Amino acid sequence: MRIEQLTFTRFLAAVSVVVFHYGGKSFPFNNENIAFIFRNADVCVSYFFILSGFVMILAYGNKAFISAGDYLKNRLARIYPLYFLAILIILLLQFREKNIDYWGLFLNVFMIQAWIPDKVLSVNPPGWSLSVELLFYAIFPFVFNRFLKKMTLERITVVIVLFWVLSQIIFQLYFFRYEENQLSIIKDVLKYNPLLHLNEFLVGNLAGLFFIRNLKEKKGNYDFILLILVALLILALKFPLGLNFHNGLLAVLFIPMLFFISLNNGIITKLFRNRVFVLLGEISFGIYILQHPVYALISAYSVNKYLHISDPTIVFFLRLFILIVFSSVAYIYLEKPIQSKMRIRNKAALQIKNAS
């Protein structure tokens, strides 16, 4: 099951992360009335993890069994080519500067940097989230085959919700302690360790199961509800009440948003299903994973030196435009062909299996 209107939300989240990293001094993101939203836009990574768990169930929920090998190959074929391209660009930049981080490169190539606190943001910082996703991909077939397909929805709900609640308690208590003591290594573990983000993927799985079993036929116009949820999200970012949202606490808002976006047939969905917006959603992975390499290649210094442009707003949007164009090219000539080959391969394998 593919829900087109969810695709554009990935673009919105990816661009918000780019603004979080590079757009803080640019208009309108430097306006104090909205700046707090983008200063907290790293919570979009939490949205990615929850969405990942949700769409995995939409894609595989009706299957009787998932082959771990085939599943992992398909997922890596989807993410690794662009992920590796980003590493190559950074390697070229490090080679030019004669400052190659060999240990960081090794960890990034094998997607294990999120397990090493002082190297989690090495080489290509946004790549840490793909290191986390690799854990999700590694365990999903096992979790699906042994638990999600065999347990009742009620029991699955109890187990996953309890795990999510426990994860939030541990994270909030320890993060508060980190804030007091300023221990950076603890921060790296709390914010980036894959095990501490597992609750987000699993709660996304639970949301997907609940959706396909109980909600998928309940379509309607939910535009007003979605606007209320967006308003509540903005209020949460404005008034966090001492809580940290980096570890899935916002699932209480993200999951209803996923439900109502998926079920909505109002104006918002019609807009999000526009072909241009769907394409932007399709290239969102490139926007996210290539942001650091592209912004390193097209530095603000270079723009000022060669184009004589120094205004932060113009520089940011020029670099964002280049990032979107580069991501589009990568999608058309790298991502899409590989995905097409994988679909052909999977179809052929299925035909062989059915024939035998």
N, C-alpha and C positions, 0 to 999 in steps of 0.2 A: 504494500500500500504506500503510495507516494502522495503527500499533501503539498501541493505546489506553493500555497501561501506561506508555508513555514520557511521556504527557501530564502525569501527576501529578508526574513528576520536575521538570517546569518550575516547578510551584508550590513544591516544596521549595527549588529553587534561588532563585526570586524572593524568597521569604520570608527565606531566609538572607541575601540581599543587603540587604533591608530591616533585618534585625537588625544587619548589619555597619554600616549607616549610622546607625541610630537606637536600637538596643537594647542597646548595650554596657553601660549602667548598670543594666539591668533584670535581674531574676531570671527564669530561671536563667542567663541569658547572661553575668552578671557573676561567676559561680562559676568560680574559676580552674581547676577540673578540666575544664571544657568551653569556657571563654572563648576559648582559643586557636583553636578551630574557627571561631568567628564573627568573630574578628579577622582571619581569613584567608578569609572567605567571599566576597571579591571574585573568588576563582578560579571562582566559579559563572558569571561572565561568560564565561570560557574554555569552560566546559561548554556554555553557550548557543551559542557559535560552532561548536564541534565538532558539537553536536546539529543545528544548522542545516544544516551540510554533509551530515550523515548523512541527515536526513529529505528533503533536496532530492533525493538519489539514490533514496530509497524512492518518492518521488512521481513522479519523471521518468525513472527509470532504464530503464524499458522503452520509452520513446518513441524514435523514430528521429531526431527533430529537434525542437529547441526554438526557437520564435520569440522573439527577444529582446524585441520590443515587447510582445507578449502576456504574456510572463513577467514583465517589469518592471511592467506595469500590474497584474497579479494580486498581485504581492508588495507593491506600494505600497498597493493597496486593502486589503491585510491589515493593514499596520502604520501607515500615515500618518494616518488619521483620529484615532486615539487619541494618536498622537505629537503631532499638531497641537493637539488639545484640551489636552494638557499645556502646550504653549507658550502657548496663550491664557490659561490660568489664571495662569501666571507673569507674563504681560504685564499682566493686571489687577492683580496684586499690585505689580508695578513701577510701574504707573500710579498706584496709590493712594499709594505711597511717593515718587512723583515722582523715580524713579531708573531710567529706562528705558535698557536696554543695547541700543541700536539695531544696533550691529555684531554683537553676539552673537545678536540676534533674526534678523538676516539670515542668518547662518551656520546657525543652527538650522533655520530654515524650509526652507532648501535642503539640509539634512542634510550639511553639509560642515565642521562645527566640529571634527571629529577631526583634520583636516589642519592646523589652526592651533593650535600648542602652547599659547599663553596664553589661548585661547578654548575649549579642548576641553571644559571643564566649565561653560561659560557657560549661562545661562538655566535649562536643566533638565539637571543633571549626568548622570543615567543615560542621557540621549539620545545620549551619545558612542558608545555601542555600536551604536545604530541607524545612526549615520553610518558606522561600520565595516561594518555589514551591507549598506549601500547599495553599497559596493565589491563585496561578494560577489555581490549581485544583478546588478550591471552586467556582471561578467565571466563569471558562471556559464553563460549560454547559449553563449558563445564557447568556454569551456573544455570544455563538454559536447559540443558539435557537432564541434569540431576535434580534440579529444584523447581524452576519455573514451569516446567511441563508436567511435573509429578505432584506438586503441592496444590492445595486449594487456594483460590485467590485470597480468602480470608486469612489463611495461615501465612501466605507470602506477605500480605500487608502488615501483619503483626511483626514478623521478623525484620522486614526492611525498615519499617517506621521506627522500631526500637533501635536498630542499628544507626539510623539517621539521627535520632534524638541523642543517643550516646555520643556520636561523633561531634554533634554540636556542643554538647556540654564539655567534652574534653578540649575541643578547639578553643572555645570561648574562655575557659578557665586558664589554659596555658598561654593563650595569646595575651590575656590581660597581664599575666605574669611577665611575659616578654616585654610588653610595653613599659612595665615598671623597671625592669633590669637591663633593657636594651641589649639583649643577647642575640646577635645577628644569626648565629648558627641555629638557634631554636626557631627564629623567624623563618629561616629557609626551610626547615623541616615542616613547620606548621603550615606554611603557605604553599609549598611546592611538592612535598612528598606524595607519591601516587596513592599510598594507602589512606591518607587523610582526605582524598578526594573520591574514594570509592563510593562513599555514601551518595554522592551526586549522581553517579552513573546508575546505581541500583535504584534510587528513588525515581530516576527517569524510566528505568525498566518497569517499575511498578505502575507508573503513570501510563505507560504504553499498554500494559496488560489491562488496566482498568478501562482505558479508552476503547480498545478493540472488543472487549467483552460487554461493556455497558453503555458506551456513549456514542459510538461511531454513527449511529442513525439519527441522533438528536440534533440535526442541523437547524439553523435559524439565524436571525439577525442579532448578533451579539456585539455590535459596534459600541453601544453605550457601556456595556460591561467591560469591554476591553479598554475603553478610555478611563474608566474608574480604576482598573488594575494598573494602568500606566501611571495614573495620578498617585496611587498608593506606593508604587515603586519609587517615584520621585520623592514623596514624603519620607520614605524609609531612608533614602540616600541623604536627604536634607537633615533628618533628625534620627541618626543611628542609635541613639540612647546608649552609647558605649559598647555597642555590639559590632562585631566584625563580620562582614558578609562574604568573605572570600572562600568560605568552605561549604557553601550550599544552604545557608540559612534562608536565602531568598527563594528557595524551592517553594515556599508557601505562597509566593506570588508567581514565580515562573511556571509552575505546573498548571495553575488555572489559566494562565495566559496561553500555554500550549493547547490546552483543551478548547478554549473559546476561539482561538485563531483557527484551529483545525476544523471546528464545527461551524464557523461563521460563514454566512452567505451575504453579508452586508457590504457596504461601500469599501470598508477597509480591505476585505478579502478580494473584491474586484480589482482594487488598486494593486494589491500585493501579487495578484495573479497575472498582471500585465507582463507581456513577454520581455520587455526591457528590464523590469524589476526582477523577474525570475532569472534572467541572465546575470544580473548583478549578484544575485544570491549564489549562482553557480560558480562565479569567480571569487567568492568571498574567502575561500580557503587560501587562494593565492594572495589576496590582499592581506590576510592575517600573517601568513608564514613568510612572505617576502617583504614585509614592511621594513624590517631592520636592514636587510641587504640593499634594498632600493634607496632607502634614506641615507645609508652610508655611502652608496655610490654617488647619489645626487645630494651632496651635503649643502647646508645653508651657505657655507663659505664658498662652494663652487658656484652656486647660483648668483651670489653677490659678485664674485670675481669675473665670471664670464658673461652674465646677463645684466649685471649692474642693478640687481633687484635686492633690496635689503628689508623691505617691509615684511614683517613676520607673517602677516595674513596672506599676502600674495605668495610668499615663498612656500608656506605650508600647503596652500591649495594647488600650487604648481606641482609640488612633489607628490601630493595625493593623486593628481590627475595622471602623472607619470606612472605611479604605482598601479592605478586602475588599468591603464593601457597595458602595462607589462603583465599584469595578472590575466588580462583578457587574452593576450597572445599566448601566455603559458597554458591557459585553459584550452584554447583552440588547437594548439600544436603539440601539447604534451599530455595534459590531463585527459581530454576527451578521447584522443586516439587510443590511449592505454585502456581507458574504461570500455571502449567499444571492443577492443581485442579480448578483454576479460569476459565480456558478455558473450561473445562468440565462442570462446573457449568453454565457458560454463554450459552453454546451450549444447555444444557438441558432446561434452562429458555426460550431460543428462540424457541425451539421445542414446549414447553408448550404454549407459546404465539401464535404460528402459528396454533396450534391445536384448540385453543379456538376462 
